[in-house]
């Protein structure tokens, strides 16, 4: 079967890691027609916006997209293109797995966690303004509709993937209306899934628990902001953002991307680790129903990183971005033969 997939290379290191990812995915033999489009800081002069309408249209047409990192200015300038993509395309579920990979330096072993993050509201709704000269206000939005569909997504994912437990994260002891609503809805949805264990944790306690005893947790259900923070914490448990994949999923559309940023100072140097984007492609292949190819790609990444030779500097090697991608592609061929 042939698939059409929208490809947004991104900016900074994006084009380099995307090229390595395409080579690795191509080695699986899955027939993909890449529909290349643009977004990000580098295209503002060309289109007058970091998110051209044609890019949105391409994702809506193909229904599946993979994206490199995009630069977001800090403190001024345009708001995050990543956030805009999720809202425009109603990609309400952000899936961020954290899995230990041999060869990646970490204080932990055998981590296997998945953060399910609500993607469309909370403080990321962007409703904020100045209050006079010396204060600013941001409005936190939590709705029953968005909370219910992300909770249901988490339980359906847990059931489909054979997961044992869902933990809802909140601060309902303080934010009794917003986080209180999120927790109320999560509990109501949990009652419909008697085969999946359910519990809840206050967010600050959850951060401590994940550091002290991560083995107690499995699928972690979060509102937007807590999910963003805790998914980075979970990435730290498995060695950092260099191997942290992500998926943004809606009812019809899907967008896959690494969790890390665009690292513009390394752009064009053939230096950075493409692992997070390649692992995001693993999630993409599973979404497409190509589970055998996804497993081959995942095991090839594990094998190459575990061997520690054809890997980038952050993984203890001397290989470049391109060479690491080539090594993963070769390993797929060996696994297939």
N, C-alpha and C positions, 0 to 999 in steps of 0.2 A: 504494500500500500504506500502511496506517495502522500506526504504531508506538506502543506504550505505553512511556514512559520515566519512571522515577522521578526526581523533582527534589528535591534537598536544598539549599535556598538557602544554608544556612550562617548564620554570625553575623558581626558587624562589618559590613564592606562587602559581605558575601555577597549579601543580598537585592537590592541595587542592581545589582551586576554580573550577577546572574542575570536580572533583568528585561531588561537590555540584550541579554543573550545570547539569551533567548527571542525577542525581537523580530527579531534578526538571523537566527536559525535559521528563524523563521516566514517571512521574506522569500524563502527558497529554495523554498518551496512544498511541502517535505516534510511530510506529514501526521503530526503527533505529538500524541498525547494525553499531557499532562503529569500525572503522579501526584505531587502535592506532599506531602512529608512533612517531619519536623523532626529535627534533631540539633544538638548543640553545647551550649556553656555556658549559653545563654539558655533552654534547656528543662529544666534540671535541677530547678528548683522545680516545674514542671508534672508531670514524669514520674518524678522521683527518680533520673534517670540522664541523661547526655548522649547516650546512644545507645539510644533506645527500641526495644523488640522490633518494634513495627509498622514502623519504618523498615527494619530488616533484612528483615522479611517482604516488604515492598514491592519491594525490590531483587531478592529471590529470585523473586518473581512475574514482574516485567517483564523481568528478566535484563539490563537496561541502565539505568544511572543516570548523572546528571550532578550534581556537587556544588560548591557554593561553598566558600570557606575556612572552617575551624572553628578556634576559639581553643583552644590547648593551654597550660595553666599551666606556668611554668618553675620547676622545683625542688620543687614540691609540688602537691597536688591530684590530680585524676584523670589517668591516662595518656592519651596522644593518642587521640582518637576516630578520627582518620585511620588510625592503626596498627590500632586495634581493628576497624574496618570491613574492612581488608585481610585480617586474620587470620580474622575470623568468616566472611567470604564466600570465603575461600581465593583471593584475588586475588593470585596469586603473582608476577606479572610487572608491574613498574612501567616504563612506557615514557615517556621524556622527550626529545622532540626539541628541538634547538637550531638554528634556521634564521635566517639574516640576513634582515631585512626593511628595505627602503629607508625612510629617514625615522627609524629608531631609531638614536640616537647610539651608536656603538661604535668601538672601535679596530680592528675587523676587518671584512672584507667576505667574502661568499660562504661563510660558515660553514654547514655542513649535517651535523650530527652527531646521533646518537641514542644515548642512554644506556638500556640495558636492565638494570634493577636487580632483584635477587631481593628479594621483599617480605615474607617470612614468618619469617625466622630471623635468624641472626647476633646481634649485641648487641641488636637490636631485639626479641628474644624476651622481654626484660624480666625475665630471671632475675637478680636482684641483691639484695644484702642488706648490712647492716652487719656488720663484723667488729670487735666491741668498740666503744669510743667514738670511736676515731680512725682508722678505716679502713673502706672499703667495697669490695665485690667484685661484679663483673658477669661473667656467664658467656657466652661466645661459642659459639653453636651453629651448626655447619655439617654438613649431612647429604648423603649421596650422592644421596638421592632429590630433595631440593630443588635441589641443584646441577645435577643432570642435566636436570630439566625446565626450569630457567631457561636453561641453555645451549642446549637444543634449541629453546626459544622464540626465542632470539636468532638462531640459524641459519635457522630457518624464516621469521622476519621478514625477515632479510637476503635470502633467496632470493625471497620473495614480492614484496618491494619493489625488487628489482633492485639491492641493495647489493653492494659488492665485497669487504668485509672485516669480520671480527669480531676485536676485541681484548679479551682477558680481562685483568682487573685484579685484583691480589692483593698480598699481603705474605708470600708463601710462603718467602722467605729467612729470616724471623724466626718466623712462625707456621706451622711446618712441618706440623702436624697439621690445623688447621682450614683455613687458606688453601691448604695443600698439597693437601688433599682437593679443594677447589674447583678448583684448577688441574688436578689429575689428571683430574677428571671432564670439565672443559672440553676438554682435549686429546683425550680419548676420543671425545666427541661430534663434535669438529671433524673427526676422521678419517672420519666418515660423510658429510661435506659437502665433497667434493673440488672443487666448483665455487666455494666461498667461501674466500678467503684467511683464514688464521688466524695470530694472533701473541698474545703475552702481554706485559704490562708490570707492573713493581712500582709500587704506587700512588703513592708520592711522585715517582718518575720520570715517571709518567703525568701528574701535575698540572703538572710543568714542561713536558713535551712539548706538552700542550694549549695552554699559553700561547705557547710558542715556535713551534710548527709544527702547528696544528690541522688543516691540510689533509691531513696524513698519515693521519687517522683517519676512521672511518665509523660502525660500530656498536660500542659500548663495553659489554662484558658485565661486570657487577660484582656482588659480594655486597652485602648491604643497606646497610651503613654507607658503604662507598666510593661506592656508587651515589648515595646521598643527597648526599654532599659534592661529587662530581665533576659531578653534574647541575647543581648551583648554579654551579660554576665555568663549565660550558658555557653556562649562561644569561648569565653575565657576559660571555662572548665576543660575545653578540648583543644586549647592551644592558641586561640585567637581568631580574629576575623578572616584570616587568610584561607581558612577552610570552612567558612560558614555560608551555606547556601540559603536561598530564600525563594518562596513562591507566593504570588498574590493571585487569589482565586475568587471568581464570582460564579454566578449560576451558569453563565455561558462562556466567559472569557477567562484566560489564564496568562499571567506574565511572570516569568522566572528571572531572578536576578541575584547577584551576590549581595551579602549584607554590607560589605566594606565600601569605602568611598573611592573617589577617582584618583587620588594620589598624584596630582598633576606634576609634582617635581620629579616623578619617575617616568613620565610619559616619554615614549620613544627610546627608552634605554634597554629594552629587552631584559628586564631585571625582575619583574614582580611575579609572584605566585599566581597562576591561573586557576588554582584548585577550587576556590569558592564558586567561580562561574561554571567550571566543569561539573561540579557537584550539583549546581542548580540545573544543569542540563540533564543530570540523572533524574531529578524530580520531573523535568519536562517529559522525558521519555516514558516515565511511569504514567504521567497524566495522559499521554497519547495511547496508552495501552501496550507499549513496547517494553514490557517488564523484563524480558530476557536481555534485551539490549541494555536496559538501564542497569541491570545487575552486572553485566560485563563491564560497563563503564565504571561503575562504583568499585568493583574489585580491581580493575586496572589502576585506578587512582590509589587504592590501598596498597597494592603491590609495589608501584613505583615509589610512593612516598615511604613505604616501609623499607625498601631497599636502600634509600638514602643517597643514591648516586645521581640520577638525572633529575635533581630537584633544585629549586631556587635557594638563594642565600638564607632566607628566613627559615628554611627547613634543613639547614646545615649543608647544603650543596653548593655547587658553582655553576649549575646550568642556568640558562636564560628562560624567559617565558616560552619562547618558541620551542626550545629544546625539550622542556618538560612536557609540553603538549605532544610533541612528536614521540616521546618515550611512552606516554600513556596510550597513544594510538598504536604503537608497536606492540605493547603488552596486550591490547585487545586482540590483535591478530594472533598472538601466541595462545591466548585463552580459547579462541575460536578453533584453532588447529589441534 
